[in-house]
Structure formats: C-alpha cells, structure tokens
Amino acid sequence: MNRSRDQAASETIDLTEPNFGAALVGNQGLVLVDFWAEWCGPCRAMAPLLEELAEASVGRVTLMKVNVDENPGLAARYNVRSIPTILFVKNGQVVDRVVGAAPKAVLQAVVTARA
C-alpha cells in the first residue's frame, strides 16, 4: 500500500484505485476512509481530528485517505459529491458516513457506536 512520507508516521494509508479493495477487505476493525483534496480547507482542518481518533483507537480503527483529485473513480463509486466525506467501513461494508467538517465529538460518537 502506498504511504506518503508525511503520513507514514501516523500510519495513515493512502488509497488508490489498485489498492482500495484489498486494503479494506484485509483490514480488521473499523476503517475511516477520508475523501479529501489538498486545496480543500475543511479537509485540512479535519485531518488532525481524524489522526487523533485513529491514534486513540489503535488496533480498532484505521485511517485511510483518498485524494479525490487523483482518484475520481473512487469518489464516484462511493457517491462522494462533497469533501471532506468520511466513510466508516467495517468488514468491507460502508456502515456510516459524515459529509463536511464535523466536530470531534460527532466523529467520536460514530467510532464508539461502530468500532
């Protein structure tokens, strides 16, 4: 799986068309899939919150990111029309989604309910 230098330290996994399915199917626990773009201010604001949630839930939650500019097919496949969009995936199935910038408490509630 591709990991950028900046994201390797926090164990965030960059998803692309070729590795998307295998990354989700091969993962135990809850996966937060962050659909984002570099030019998106709300996406940049959400990134540290998502990393905190993943770090606080090591072993139960994995953070993965999809750059929508580089992977428009994945965004289309999951009907992502606004960013940031966070999909919550468990056992390869989308079990919840949050669209737009959301407070940490909202994200934590979904993680607690789904993890």
Secondary structure, DSSP 8 states (H G I E B T S, - for coil): -B--HHHHTTT-EE--TTTHHHHHHT--SEEEEEEE-TT-HHHHHHHHHHHHHHHHTTTTEEEEEEETTT-HHHHHHTT--SSSEEEEEETTEEEEEEES---HHHHHHHHHHH-
